[in-house]
Amino acid sequence: MNPAMILTWITGLILAYLLGQFSSDVAIWFLVKFVLVILLTVFHMYLGRYLKAFEADNNEKTQNFFRVVNEVPTLLLIGIVIMVVVQPF
């Protein structure tokens, strides 16, 4: 996952630059989408900590915790897709 995430970040930033999304009159929908993508990346890193705990068989969280946490990326991705397709702002 990490190599794909890094490649996506690099190509996404290049595309945003080429399309002029980093100019002074950037659309608010792009900023909202960008923040959601940053949150998704931070969440990915946060889950890396739990992966290491699973590998060490040292997990203190319950099954219900991970069932709820499993929905966070879905909600973030729904928000990202809405910002790209609908561009509500």
Biopython code that builds the backbone (N, CA, C, O; Angstrom):
import numpy as np
from Bio.PDB.StructureBuilder import StructureBuilder

atoms = [
    (1, "MET", "N", (0.815, -1.204, 0.000)),
    (1, "MET", "CA", (0.000, 0.000, 0.000)),
    (1, "MET", "C", (0.855, 1.263, 0.000)),
    (1, "MET", "O", (0.516, 2.237, -0.672)),
    (2, "ASN", "N", (1.949, 1.258, 0.739)),
    (2, "ASN", "CA", (2.751, 2.477, 0.832)),
    (2, "ASN", "C", (3.338, 2.912, -0.513)),
    (2, "ASN", "O", (3.274, 4.102, -0.821)),
    (3, "PRO", "N", (3.905, 2.021, -1.329)),
    (3, "PRO", "CA", (4.405, 2.488, -2.634)),
    (3, "PRO", "C", (3.305, 3.068, -3.515)),
    (3, "PRO", "O", (3.524, 4.063, -4.204)),
    (4, "ALA", "N", (2.137, 2.460, -3.498)),
    (4, "ALA", "CA", (1.020, 2.987, -4.295)),
    (4, "ALA", "C", (0.581, 4.348, -3.774)),
    (4, "ALA", "O", (0.253, 5.238, -4.559)),
    (5, "MET", "N", (0.572, 4.516, -2.450)),
    (5, "MET", "CA", (0.178, 5.798, -1.873)),
    (5, "MET", "C", (1.182, 6.890, -2.257)),
    (5, "MET", "O", (0.790, 8.005, -2.601)),
    (6, "ILE", "N", (2.465, 6.568, -2.196)),
    (6, "ILE", "CA", (3.497, 7.546, -2.541)),
    (6, "ILE", "C", (3.394, 7.935, -4.010)),
    (6, "ILE", "O", (3.477, 9.115, -4.350)),
    (7, "LEU", "N", (3.213, 6.944, -4.882)),
    (7, "LEU", "CA", (3.068, 7.228, -6.307)),
    (7, "LEU", "C", (1.821, 8.072, -6.584)),
    (7, "LEU", "O", (1.857, 8.978, -7.417)),
    (8, "THR", "N", (0.744, 7.782, -5.903)),
    (8, "THR", "CA", (-0.480, 8.557, -6.069)),
    (8, "THR", "C", (-0.289, 9.995, -5.618)),
    (8, "THR", "O", (-0.754, 10.921, -6.282)),
    (9, "TRP", "N", (0.388, 10.190, -4.496)),
    (9, "TRP", "CA", (0.671, 11.547, -4.019)),
    (9, "TRP", "C", (1.507, 12.314, -5.033)),
    (9, "TRP", "O", (1.208, 13.466, -5.345)),
    (10, "ILE", "N", (2.553, 11.677, -5.547)),
    (10, "ILE", "CA", (3.446, 12.362, -6.498)),
    (10, "ILE", "C", (2.696, 12.737, -7.769)),
    (10, "ILE", "O", (2.758, 13.886, -8.208)),
    (11, "THR", "N", (1.991, 11.786, -8.363)),
    (11, "THR", "CA", (1.278, 12.074, -9.610)),
    (11, "THR", "C", (0.116, 13.036, -9.381)),
    (11, "THR", "O", (-0.174, 13.868, -10.241)),
    (12, "GLY", "N", (-0.548, 12.933, -8.242)),
    (12, "GLY", "CA", (-1.648, 13.842, -7.942)),
    (12, "GLY", "C", (-1.184, 15.280, -7.771)),
    (12, "GLY", "O", (-1.829, 16.209, -8.258)),
    (13, "LEU", "N", (-0.057, 15.464, -7.075)),
    (13, "LEU", "CA", (0.472, 16.818, -6.898)),
    (13, "LEU", "C", (0.959, 17.403, -8.225)),
    (13, "LEU", "O", (0.784, 18.594, -8.481)),
    (14, "ILE", "N", (1.567, 16.569, -9.063)),
    (14, "ILE", "CA", (1.999, 17.046, -10.382)),
    (14, "ILE", "C", (0.788, 17.458, -11.215)),
    (14, "ILE", "O", (0.798, 18.518, -11.842)),
    (15, "LEU", "N", (-0.249, 16.632, -11.226)),
    (15, "LEU", "CA", (-1.459, 16.948, -11.986)),
    (15, "LEU", "C", (-2.126, 18.223, -11.466)),
    (15, "LEU", "O", (-2.548, 19.068, -12.256)),
    (16, "ALA", "N", (-2.221, 18.366, -10.151)),
    (16, "ALA", "CA", (-2.821, 19.572, -9.584)),
    (16, "ALA", "C", (-2.020, 20.812, -9.967)),
    (16, "ALA", "O", (-2.597, 21.857, -10.267)),
    (17, "TYR", "N", (-0.708, 20.702, -9.958)),
    (17, "TYR", "CA", (0.137, 21.828, -10.356)),
    (17, "TYR", "C", (-0.076, 22.172, -11.826)),
    (17, "TYR", "O", (-0.224, 23.342, -12.179)),
    (18, "LEU", "N", (-0.091, 21.147, -12.688)),
    (18, "LEU", "CA", (-0.271, 21.395, -14.124)),
    (18, "LEU", "C", (-1.637, 21.988, -14.438)),
    (18, "LEU", "O", (-1.780, 22.741, -15.401)),
    (19, "LEU", "N", (-2.634, 21.657, -13.639)),
    (19, "LEU", "CA", (-3.978, 22.203, -13.860)),
    (19, "LEU", "C", (-4.187, 23.545, -13.169)),
    (19, "LEU", "O", (-5.265, 24.131, -13.263)),
    (20, "GLY", "N", (-3.168, 24.032, -12.481)),
    (20, "GLY", "CA", (-3.256, 25.344, -11.843)),
    (20, "GLY", "C", (-4.053, 25.372, -10.557)),
    (20, "GLY", "O", (-4.598, 26.414, -10.191)),
    (21, "GLN", "N", (-4.133, 24.253, -9.866)),
    (21, "GLN", "CA", (-4.923, 24.200, -8.632)),
    (21, "GLN", "C", (-4.226, 24.875, -7.449)),
    (21, "GLN", "O", (-4.854, 25.094, -6.413)),
    (22, "PHE", "N", (-2.958, 25.201, -7.584)),
    (22, "PHE", "CA", (-2.238, 25.832, -6.485)),
    (22, "PHE", "C", (-2.112, 27.333, -6.670)),
    (22, "PHE", "O", (-1.289, 27.970, -6.013)),
    (23, "SER", "N", (-2.919, 27.908, -7.557)),
    (23, "SER", "CA", (-2.901, 29.346, -7.761)),
    (23, "SER", "C", (-3.657, 30.039, -6.631)),
    (23, "SER", "O", (-4.233, 29.379, -5.767)),
    (24, "SER", "N", (-3.651, 31.350, -6.640)),
    (24, "SER", "CA", (-4.284, 32.107, -5.560)),
    (24, "SER", "C", (-5.805, 32.004, -5.589)),
    (24, "SER", "O", (-6.445, 32.201, -4.557)),
    (25, "ASP", "N", (-6.395, 31.703, -6.727)),
    (25, "ASP", "CA", (-7.845, 31.604, -6.828)),
    (25, "ASP", "C", (-8.307, 30.146, -6.903)),
    (25, "ASP", "O", (-9.160, 29.792, -7.716)),
    (26, "VAL", "N", (-7.731, 29.317, -6.044)),
    (26, "VAL", "CA", (-8.056, 27.900, -6.022)),
    (26, "VAL", "C", (-9.502, 27.702, -5.531)),
    (26, "VAL", "O", (-9.976, 28.425, -4.654)),
    (27, "ALA", "N", (-10.174, 26.730, -6.103)),
    (27, "ALA", "CA", (-11.565, 26.450, -5.737)),
    (27, "ALA", "C", (-11.636, 25.818, -4.351)),
    (27, "ALA", "O", (-10.754, 25.048, -3.969)),
    (28, "ILE", "N", (-12.669, 26.138, -3.614)),
    (28, "ILE", "CA", (-12.831, 25.614, -2.253)),
    (28, "ILE", "C", (-13.028, 24.111, -2.281)),
    (28, "ILE", "O", (-12.564, 23.419, -1.375)),
    (29, "TRP", "N", (-13.704, 23.586, -3.294)),
    (29, "TRP", "CA", (-13.905, 22.131, -3.364)),
    (29, "TRP", "C", (-12.572, 21.408, -3.416)),
    (29, "TRP", "O", (-12.429, 20.324, -2.851)),
    (30, "PHE", "N", (-11.577, 22.013, -4.105)),
    (30, "PHE", "CA", (-10.266, 21.379, -4.190)),
    (30, "PHE", "C", (-9.585, 21.370, -2.821)),
    (30, "PHE", "O", (-8.965, 20.376, -2.442)),
    (31, "LEU", "N", (-9.698, 22.459, -2.090)),
    (31, "LEU", "CA", (-9.098, 22.508, -0.752)),
    (31, "LEU", "C", (-9.733, 21.492, 0.186)),
    (31, "LEU", "O", (-9.035, 20.838, 0.961)),
    (32, "VAL", "N", (-11.060, 21.356, 0.119)),
    (32, "VAL", "CA", (-11.758, 20.368, 0.956)),
    (32, "VAL", "C", (-11.302, 18.960, 0.579)),
    (32, "VAL", "O", (-11.031, 18.135, 1.451)),
    (33, "LYS", "N", (-11.221, 18.692, -0.719)),
    (33, "LYS", "CA", (-10.759, 17.378, -1.172)),
    (33, "LYS", "C", (-9.332, 17.121, -0.726)),
    (33, "LYS", "O", (-9.009, 16.015, -0.292)),
    (34, "PHE", "N", (-8.485, 18.114, -0.825)),
    (34, "PHE", "CA", (-7.090, 17.980, -0.439)),
    (34, "PHE", "C", (-6.959, 17.673, 1.056)),
    (34, "PHE", "O", (-6.152, 16.832, 1.451)),
    (35, "VAL", "N", (-7.744, 18.348, 1.872)),
    (35, "VAL", "CA", (-7.732, 18.082, 3.320)),
    (35, "VAL", "C", (-8.219, 16.658, 3.604)),
    (35, "VAL", "O", (-7.652, 15.974, 4.456)),
    (36, "LEU", "N", (-9.253, 16.207, 2.907)),
    (36, "LEU", "CA", (-9.752, 14.845, 3.098)),
    (36, "LEU", "C", (-8.708, 13.804, 2.691)),
    (36, "LEU", "O", (-8.582, 12.765, 3.338)),
    (37, "VAL", "N", (-7.966, 14.080, 1.629)),
    (37, "VAL", "CA", (-6.904, 13.161, 1.210)),
    (37, "VAL", "C", (-5.787, 13.140, 2.246)),
    (37, "VAL", "O", (-5.234, 12.079, 2.534)),
    (38, "ILE", "N", (-5.450, 14.285, 2.806)),
    (38, "ILE", "CA", (-4.444, 14.335, 3.868)),
    (38, "ILE", "C", (-4.920, 13.532, 5.074)),
    (38, "ILE", "O", (-4.146, 12.775, 5.659)),
    (39, "LEU", "N", (-6.182, 13.690, 5.447)),
    (39, "LEU", "CA", (-6.728, 12.921, 6.572)),
    (39, "LEU", "C", (-6.676, 11.419, 6.296)),
    (39, "LEU", "O", (-6.367, 10.631, 7.190)),
    (40, "LEU", "N", (-6.975, 11.028, 5.070)),
    (40, "LEU", "CA", (-6.912, 9.611, 4.703)),
    (40, "LEU", "C", (-5.480, 9.082, 4.799)),
    (40, "LEU", "O", (-5.264, 7.948, 5.227)),
    (41, "THR", "N", (-4.518, 9.888, 4.407)),
    (41, "THR", "CA", (-3.114, 9.491, 4.508)),
    (41, "THR", "C", (-2.678, 9.364, 5.959)),
    (41, "THR", "O", (-1.994, 8.407, 6.324)),
    (42, "VAL", "N", (-3.067, 10.317, 6.780)),
    (42, "VAL", "CA", (-2.733, 10.258, 8.213)),
    (42, "VAL", "C", (-3.384, 9.035, 8.856)),
    (42, "VAL", "O", (-2.772, 8.369, 9.692)),
    (43, "PHE", "N", (-4.610, 8.744, 8.470)),
    (43, "PHE", "CA", (-5.311, 7.579, 9.008)),
    (43, "PHE", "C", (-4.607, 6.287, 8.593)),
    (43, "PHE", "O", (-4.526, 5.342, 9.377)),
    (44, "HIS", "N", (-4.103, 6.250, 7.373)),
    (44, "HIS", "CA", (-3.348, 5.095, 6.894)),
    (44, "HIS", "C", (-2.112, 4.866, 7.771)),
    (44, "HIS", "O", (-1.805, 3.733, 8.142)),
    (45, "MET", "N", (-1.416, 5.945, 8.092)),
    (45, "MET", "CA", (-0.241, 5.829, 8.956)),
    (45, "MET", "C", (-0.632, 5.414, 10.372)),
    (45, "MET", "O", (0.078, 4.640, 11.014)),
    (46, "TYR", "N", (-1.745, 5.921, 10.849)),
    (46, "TYR", "CA", (-2.257, 5.562, 12.169)),
    (46, "TYR", "C", (-2.540, 4.062, 12.249)),
    (46, "TYR", "O", (-2.240, 3.420, 13.257)),
    (47, "LEU", "N", (-3.110, 3.517, 11.197)),
    (47, "LEU", "CA", (-3.397, 2.085, 11.180)),
    (47, "LEU", "C", (-2.133, 1.230, 11.088)),
    (47, "LEU", "O", (-2.137, 0.062, 11.477)),
    (48, "GLY", "N", (-1.058, 1.816, 10.573)),
    (48, "GLY", "CA", (0.213, 1.101, 10.538)),
    (48, "GLY", "C", (0.686, 0.725, 11.932)),
    (48, "GLY", "O", (1.343, -0.300, 12.116)),
    (49, "ARG", "N", (0.356, 1.548, 12.903)),
    (49, "ARG", "CA", (0.704, 1.254, 14.298)),
    (49, "ARG", "C", (-0.029, 0.013, 14.790)),
    (49, "ARG", "O", (0.547, -0.811, 15.499)),
    (50, "TYR", "N", (-1.282, -0.121, 14.420)),
    (50, "TYR", "CA", (-2.049, -1.305, 14.821)),
    (50, "TYR", "C", (-1.587, -2.555, 14.080)),
    (50, "TYR", "O", (-1.662, -3.661, 14.616)),
    (51, "LEU", "N", (-1.113, -2.383, 12.860)),
    (51, "LEU", "CA", (-0.575, -3.520, 12.131)),
    (51, "LEU", "C", (0.639, -4.097, 12.858)),
    (51, "LEU", "O", (0.777, -5.314, 12.981)),
    (52, "LYS", "N", (1.504, -3.227, 13.334)),
    (52, "LYS", "CA", (2.671, -3.688, 14.090)),
    (52, "LYS", "C", (2.247, -4.374, 15.383)),
    (52, "LYS", "O", (2.878, -5.344, 15.802)),
    (53, "ALA", "N", (1.174, -3.877, 16.024)),
    (53, "ALA", "CA", (0.676, -4.514, 17.241)),
    (53, "ALA", "C", (0.122, -5.903, 16.937)),
    (53, "ALA", "O", (0.303, -6.830, 17.726)),
    (54, "PHE", "N", (-0.551, -6.050, 15.799)),
    (54, "PHE", "CA", (-1.058, -7.370, 15.404)),
    (54, "PHE", "C", (0.094, -8.333, 15.146)),
    (54, "PHE", "O", (0.047, -9.497, 15.542)),
    (55, "GLU", "N", (1.123, -7.833, 14.478)),
    (55, "GLU", "CA", (2.271, -8.692, 14.189)),
    (55, "GLU", "C", (2.946, -9.173, 15.457)),
    (55, "GLU", "O", (3.436, -10.301, 15.515)),
    (56, "ALA", "N", (2.976, -8.318, 16.481)),
    (56, "ALA", "CA", (3.597, -8.689, 17.757)),
    (56, "ALA", "C", (2.611, -9.397, 18.677)),
    (56, "ALA", "O", (2.952, -9.747, 19.807)),
    (57, "ASP", "N", (1.392, -9.607, 18.194)),
    (57, "ASP", "CA", (0.331, -10.224, 18.999)),
    (57, "ASP", "C", (0.147, -9.481, 20.324)),
    (57, "ASP", "O", (0.010, -10.078, 21.391)),
    (58, "ASN", "N", (0.151, -8.146, 20.203)),
    (58, "ASN", "CA", (0.052, -7.282, 21.376)),
    (58, "ASN", "C", (-1.027, -6.226, 21.129)),
    (58, "ASN", "O", (-0.755, -5.026, 21.172)),
    (59, "ASN", "N", (-2.231, -6.678, 20.874)),
    (59, "ASN", "CA", (-3.300, -5.754, 20.538)),
    (59, "ASN", "C", (-4.245, -5.582, 21.720)),
    (59, "ASN", "O", (-4.729, -6.561, 22.287)),
    (60, "GLU", "N", (-4.501, -4.340, 22.085)),
    (60, "GLU", "CA", (-5.371, -4.064, 23.223)),
    (60, "GLU", "C", (-6.767, -3.593, 22.815)),
    (60, "GLU", "O", (-7.612, -3.366, 23.681)),
    (61, "LYS", "N", (-7.021, -3.444, 21.537)),
    (61, "LYS", "CA", (-8.316, -2.952, 21.064)),
    (61, "LYS", "C", (-9.278, -4.110, 20.809)),
    (61, "LYS", "O", (-8.873, -5.238, 20.530)),
    (62, "THR", "N", (-10.571, -3.785, 20.915)),
    (62, "THR", "CA", (-11.608, -4.803, 20.742)),
    (62, "THR", "C", (-11.993, -4.936, 19.274)),
    (62, "THR", "O", (-11.628, -4.119, 18.429)),
    (63, "GLN", "N", (-12.737, -5.987, 19.013)),
    (63, "GLN", "CA", (-13.244, -6.233, 17.666)),
    (63, "GLN", "C", (-14.183, -5.112, 17.225)),
    (63, "GLN", "O", (-14.163, -4.705, 16.064)),
    (64, "ASN", "N", (-14.998, -4.617, 18.143)),
    (64, "ASN", "CA", (-15.934, -3.539, 17.807)),
    (64, "ASN", "C", (-15.203, -2.255, 17.430)),
    (64, "ASN", "O", (-15.655, -1.519, 16.553)),
    (65, "PHE", "N", (-14.078, -1.984, 18.085)),
    (65, "PHE", "CA", (-13.280, -0.808, 17.738)),
    (65, "PHE", "C", (-12.874, -0.870, 16.268)),
    (65, "PHE", "O", (-13.011, 0.111, 15.537)),
    (66, "PHE", "N", (-12.376, -2.022, 15.845)),
    (66, "PHE", "CA", (-11.917, -2.141, 14.465)),
    (66, "PHE", "C", (-13.072, -2.178, 13.473)),
    (66, "PHE", "O", (-12.891, -1.803, 12.314)),
    (67, "ARG", "N", (-14.225, -2.608, 13.884)),
    (67, "ARG", "CA", (-15.394, -2.549, 12.996)),
    (67, "ARG", "C", (-15.798, -1.106, 12.729)),
    (67, "ARG", "O", (-16.181, -0.761, 11.611)),
    (68, "VAL", "N", (-15.714, -0.268, 13.748)),
    (68, "VAL", "CA", (-16.033, 1.151, 13.573)),
    (68, "VAL", "C", (-14.931, 1.843, 12.776)),
    (68, "VAL", "O", (-15.212, 2.618, 11.862)),
    (69, "VAL", "N", (-13.682, 1.562, 13.124)),
    (69, "VAL", "CA", (-12.542, 2.178, 12.435)),
    (69, "VAL", "C", (-12.534, 1.807, 10.958)),
    (69, "VAL", "O", (-12.067, 2.587, 10.128)),
    (70, "ASN", "N", (-13.036, 0.646, 10.626)),
    (70, "ASN", "CA", (-13.089, 0.186, 9.244)),
    (70, "ASN", "C", (-13.945, 1.099, 8.364)),
    (70, "ASN", "O", (-13.751, 1.140, 7.149)),
    (71, "GLU", "N", (-14.871, 1.817, 8.951)),
    (71, "GLU", "CA", (-15.766, 2.667, 8.171)),
    (71, "GLU", "C", (-15.169, 4.040, 7.870)),
    (71, "GLU", "O", (-15.653, 4.729, 6.973)),
    (72, "VAL", "N", (-14.153, 4.445, 8.581)),
    (72, "VAL", "CA", (-13.566, 5.784, 8.397)),
    (72, "VAL", "C", (-13.056, 5.993, 6.968)),
    (72, "VAL", "O", (-13.395, 7.008, 6.361)),
    (73, "PRO", "N", (-12.253, 5.076, 6.400)),
    (73, "PRO", "CA", (-11.806, 5.318, 5.019)),
    (73, "PRO", "C", (-12.958, 5.406, 4.022)),
    (73, "PRO", "O", (-12.893, 6.170, 3.059)),
    (74, "THR", "N", (-13.996, 4.636, 4.249)),
    (74, "THR", "CA", (-15.150, 4.689, 3.346)),
    (74, "THR", "C", (-15.793, 6.065, 3.375)),
    (74, "THR", "O", (-16.114, 6.625, 2.326)),
    (75, "LEU", "N", (-15.982, 6.612, 4.562)),
    (75, "LEU", "CA", (-16.582, 7.950, 4.680)),
    (75, "LEU", "C", (-15.683, 9.016, 4.055)),
    (75, "LEU", "O", (-16.167, 9.920, 3.374)),
    (76, "LEU", "N", (-14.380, 8.909, 4.285)),
    (76, "LEU", "CA", (-13.462, 9.874, 3.679)),
    (76, "LEU", "C", (-13.488, 9.772, 2.152)),
    (76, "LEU", "O", (-13.497, 10.793, 1.465)),
    (77, "LEU", "N", (-13.500, 8.549, 1.619)),
    (77, "LEU", "CA", (-13.521, 8.375, 0.165)),
    (77, "LEU", "C", (-14.826, 8.873, -0.454)),
    (77, "LEU", "O", (-14.817, 9.421, -1.556)),
    (78, "ILE", "N", (-15.938, 8.689, 0.239)),
    (78, "ILE", "CA", (-17.211, 9.229, -0.259)),
    (78, "ILE", "C", (-17.127, 10.742, -0.352)),
    (78, "ILE", "O", (-17.558, 11.332, -1.342)),
    (79, "GLY", "N", (-16.571, 11.374, 0.681)),
    (79, "GLY", "CA", (-16.400, 12.825, 0.657)),
    (79, "GLY", "C", (-15.482, 13.285, -0.457)),
    (79, "GLY", "O", (-15.751, 14.298, -1.102)),
    (80, "ILE", "N", (-14.397, 12.552, -0.694)),
    (80, "ILE", "CA", (-13.452, 12.905, -1.754)),
    (80, "ILE", "C", (-14.117, 12.802, -3.124)),
    (80, "ILE", "O", (-13.963, 13.694, -3.958)),
    (81, "VAL", "N", (-14.850, 11.725, -3.355)),
    (81, "VAL", "CA", (-15.512, 11.544, -4.652)),
    (81, "VAL", "C", (-16.574, 12.609, -4.869)),
    (81, "VAL", "O", (-16.713, 13.115, -5.982)),
    (82, "ILE", "N", (-17.315, 12.957, -3.848)),
    (82, "ILE", "CA", (-18.329, 14.017, -3.979)),
    (82, "ILE", "C", (-17.664, 15.342, -4.341)),
    (82, "ILE", "O", (-18.165, 16.076, -5.192)),
    (83, "MET", "N", (-16.542, 15.650, -3.701)),
    (83, "MET", "CA", (-15.844, 16.899, -4.012)),
    (83, "MET", "C", (-15.375, 16.931, -5.462)),
    (83, "MET", "O", (-15.408, 17.988, -6.093)),
    (84, "VAL", "N", (-14.941, 15.801, -6.000)),
    (84, "VAL", "CA", (-14.437, 15.766, -7.377)),
    (84, "VAL", "C", (-15.574, 15.793, -8.389)),
    (84, "VAL", "O", (-15.510, 16.543, -9.363)),
    (85, "VAL", "N", (-16.601, 14.997, -8.179)),
    (85, "VAL", "CA", (-17.656, 14.857, -9.175)),
    (85, "VAL", "C", (-18.647, 16.016, -9.124)),
    (85, "VAL", "O", (-18.983, 16.592, -10.159)),
    (86, "VAL", "N", (-19.112, 16.358, -7.934)),
    (86, "VAL", "CA", (-20.156, 17.372, -7.801)),
    (86, "VAL", "C", (-19.578, 18.788, -7.749)),
    (86, "VAL", "O", (-20.199, 19.728, -8.244)),
    (87, "GLN", "N", (-18.400, 18.943, -7.156)),
    (87, "GLN", "CA", (-17.771, 20.243, -6.933)),
    (87, "GLN", "C", (-18.781, 21.235, -6.348)),
    (87, "GLN", "O", (-19.120, 22.233, -6.984)),
    (88, "PRO", "N", (-19.261, 20.950, -5.122)),
    (88, "PRO", "CA", (-20.350, 21.738, -4.568)),
    (88, "PRO", "C", (-19.997, 23.164, -4.178)),
    (88, "PRO", "O", (-20.904, 23.962, -3.942)),
    (89, "PHE", "N", (-18.747, 23.511, -4.102)),
    (89, "PHE", "CA", (-18.383, 24.872, -3.683)),
    (89, "PHE", "C", (-17.804, 25.640, -4.844)),
    (89, "PHE", "O", (-17.437, 26.806, -4.691)),
]
sb = StructureBuilder()
sb.init_structure("model")
sb.init_model(0)
sb.init_chain("A")
sb.init_seg("    ")
for serial, (resi, resn, name, xyz) in enumerate(atoms, 1):
    if name == "N":
        sb.init_residue(resn, " ", resi, " ")
    sb.init_atom(name, np.array(xyz, "f"), 0.0, 1.0, " ", f" {name:<3s}", serial, name[0])
structure = sb.get_structure()
